[in-house]
Amino acid sequence: MINNYLKTAWRNLWNNRFYTAINIFGLAIGLAVGIMILLWVQNELSYDGFHANAENIYKINSHIGSGTGAQVWESSPAPLAVFAKESVPEVKNAARILGRGSLLLSNGTNKIPEASNAYIDPSFFSIFSFKMLKGSTAKPFSNDNSVVITASTAKKYFGATDAVGKILTYNDTVSYTVSGVLEDFPQNSSIHYDMLFPMSLYAKNFRGNANKRTIDEDMGDFLYTIYLQLQNNASPQVAAKKLSKIFADKKNAKFPDKKDENNKNFFTLQSLTSIHLITADDNASALQTVRIFLIIAILILVIACINYVNLSTARSMLRSKEVGMRKIIGASKYQLFMQFIIESAVLFALASLLAFIIIYLMLPLYNNISGKQLVFSFSDKNVWLVIGCSVLGTLAAGSIYPALLLISFKPLEVLKGKLSVGIGETSFRKILVVIQFVFSVVLIIGTIVITRQLQYIKEKDLGFDRTQVFSFTLNNDAYNHFDAIHNELQKQPGILSVAASDNGFLGYQRTTSDAYWSGKEAGSTFLIHPNGIDEHLIPLLKMQMVAGENFTGMPADSAHIILNETAVRQTGIKNPVGKTFTLWQNKATIVGVVKDFNYTSLKQAVEPTVFYYTKSGWTVYVKTTGKDAPKAIAAAQKIWKTYSPDYPFTYSFLDEDYNNLYQSDEKAGTLIKAFAAIAIIISCLGLFGLITFTAQVKTKEIGIRKVLGAGIANIANLLAKEFLLLVIIAFIIAAPLAYILMHKWLQDFAYRISISWWMIAVAGMAAVLIALITVSFQAIKAAVANPVKSLRTE
């Protein structure tokens, strides 16, 4: 029986090769794109879910300040981990992570720089499920001077030799013994390091600070990423409230004069599995992007299904006699249903095979655009899950209705030639066409809005000039020779200016509440971003002074500061130049006010910033002429090698660093453009098939009209106007829907464009034009056909 079904199915598909090809190509493109998007979505949603205790692991986020100055930090004070374990019953375990700077380590033969390092508590290995290949998770560190490294790091230093017990030397003086080798951190992990050192090593060195505190007593430094493992079924909200109260009580006891400020700060717990897509301040723009892509994947699969349903139902009249004869000779509804379902399954199998070929060919390009390392492997159960959901879902959605429609024909009416498709079925087909183009138009409008927003970001005046400026960060060796490096760079041809910054220019890398000015409200918390710069940075970046003057480079600048406009506005200081401002207990004079500038993502509003003077900085900025940039970089590299020969010279251009802030948005925009084009292509394939079928059904009518004097324009209009009307209706529905969706997307940006009427109009015209081109070709072909041949057609 199955053999018979398959033979009949193949015969029908082969005899209608044109429609079969349209269906296969439409489904294949839809399946390929749908599967690739779903693989991306699955990867994004899988982050950190591989840990055995994932559902009970939370990160502490710190909420500092109140009102307009309130901020949320991902880092917290070290004592919180101790308080949580000792005094919060809901907490089972706690672990702290503190990033460590770049190291130059020697294996006895070669010196290799390492940038991705951290100090951790040993409980890190109890909370998380990172696999220890060699060594013990119960006792990962043998002593303070031991280190756990990843498998790839072990191979880099020691090749195929067992790394455990081997020595790595830092600065030729400090030795670390490898006590364990970890499997490389999974790609879908929020935590990634190459080397892990014991927190006890950092704690030992920390005791030497001026205040003689241990890290377990230091409640003022919010430096640590702290993870808590809660008891099963424990409430994270309850645990966070208890932790906040304990911390406030401890701090009030130590600093009773700051009770109002201390009581305004609190902590929340964020689930581990949400960290990748939701920021500490609850910005879910990344999660929203994943949801958008999931919807796009479903829409593209639905569009592909609609093509199949439309062509199948449209051709139902041509198969009505076949169904009638089968019923008369005894075929049951079940047999007919199975016949058409198997026919659909064969077609879907061919489309799936083509889709897999497309995926294998396009996946490298897709990975390059999306920044992922997705692998399409049939040995991966996740791949089969995505394939199964996509193929079976589209098969069920696209084949059941056409099969039910075909077996519903009454055999006597069919053989008497009295069968009519019916208004309901025709209307249903029109509705499907409208739905197809609604989706397509929404994607076109989304593409236009995203493109315009990204263009706006690139062209917006940020308040500083980032062109032809490159920077590099100094290590200890180079920093000790800052003056020499600065002077030598300044002499190089093609270098216009050299400037220094304490902690880089882009991004809010430091924040402090230790600021005071006359008139500050008692007990209020004001957060400001401090940055040390020399007298050259403001002119190098062409930042504008709106009041006062820049640093002069004289010794007096050590007691001077410069505020940005937002800092002046939020502090309420009137006529600030000449007023005093205390930063970190150091009283200084405000000598200037710089115009607001965006040195972080435009998704964030400008925040208060204070510049203090530093003669030498850790980050060096170099302004070059465009044509001499390569020479300037080569000169900088040569100077670097003179003072830091063991470390590689790395640099980046400021405009590239800025554009990297929007890398994920750029990638999403590029992918959505591609998806919009694919949705249009699939929709047009279906439209082309329908206009071809309509012309075939109306062959005699077209012949009679031509004999009676109808021109080519009249015939083309007869065939095309119905479909163009459907596209116009789709646009009317899609326009407000797209406006709402894109308006919501733009809310993630503090600085954004407005959605103009022309963006929607262009999308509508594009959709109508594409549809017109699609239907006109076949309509004109039918209109110029010989009417004599048309009248002879059965």
Disulfide bonds with the S-S distance in Angstrom:
none
